[in-house]
Amino acid sequence: MSKPDYKGANNDQGVDFVEIERSEAFQELLTAKKKFLVPTISLFFGLYLLFPILISYTKWMDAPAIGDISWAWIYALLLFIMTWTMATIYMRKSAELDRMAEKIWGDESLDRRKA
């Protein structure tokens, strides 16, 4: 079995992925993705991991907040709201990132198609 050539020689589509990866537009796309995903994922996991820690090692989550509803229930509800909000924000941001990717894929300055 031959080793695939990512420069397009043995590629049915004739795409030079190395050239695409080295392009400035692709690097901007990766930077934009990292700027969005790293803080978002950190916030998401941080708040979700904080919940069991607060429940297990503190007593203030047991205190009533509104009537018989404790702070634990309010925190859990806020986690659901946060999840839906982050999903909505991600869908909008991913549409923007998809447009950037389409621009890169359609960039004629990258000589990546076979003649």
N, C-alpha and C positions, 0 to 999 in steps of 0.2 A: 504494500500500500504506500503510495507516495505522500509525502508531507505536503499539506496545502500551502499554496503560495498566496499570501494575503495581499500581494501587490497586483493581483489581477491576472497573472499569467495563466493559472489553472482555474480561474474563477469564472463560473458560468455567466455571472453578471458583469464581469470586468471591472470590479470596484477596487480601488486602491485604498483600503482601510487605513493603512499606515499614514498616507497623505491626509486623509480626512482627520485622523486623530491628531496630527501635528498642526492642523490649521488653527488659526486664531479664533475663528468662530466656534469651533468645537471646544476649545479650551474655555471660552466664555460660557458656553453651555454647561460644562462641568462645574465651573465656578458658581454659576447661578444655582445649579442643583444643590451643591454643597452648602451654599449660604442659606438656602431654605430648609433643607432636610436635616442638617446637623442640629440646629437649635430646636426645630420642631420635634424631632425624635427625642432629644434630651429632655425637653419639657414634658412630653407625653410619658416617657418612662419614669422620670423623676416624680411626677405627681401620682402615677399609679403605684410606684413602689413606696411612696410616702404613706399611702393609705393603710396598708397592713402594719406598718411600723407604728403609726400613730394609734391604731386600734390596740395593738399588742402591748405597747410600752407606755402609754399615757392614759390618764383617766378622763381628760377633758372631752374626749370624743363621746363618752357616755352621758355627759351632762345634757339635760333637755335644752333644746334651742327654741322650739315653738310647740308649746303644749307637751305632748308625750313624744314628739319627734326629737331624736338626739342629733348631735352634730355629725355623727357617723353617717346617718341617712342623708343629711344635707350634702356632705362631702361626696358620698356615692352618687347622688343625683347630679352634682356638679361635674363629676367625672364623665357621666353620660353626655351631658351638654357639651363638655370640652371635646369629647370624641367626635360628636356630630359636627361641631364647629370646625375642628381641625380637618375633618374629611371634606367639608365644603370648601375650605380654604385651599386644601390640596388639589381638589378638582379644578379650581380656577387657576392655580399656579401651574398645574400640569398642562393645561391648555396653552399657557404662555410658553412653557418649555417645549411643547410639541411644535409650536410655530417656529421656535428657534431651530429645532432639529430639522424641520421641513426646509427651512432656508439653507441649512448646511447641505442637506441632501440634494437640493436643487441648484446649488452654487456651481455655475459654469466655469468659474476660475480654477476649480479643482479638476485637473485632467484625470478623471478616474474612470471614464467609460471607454470601451474599445471603439475604434473608428469603424 
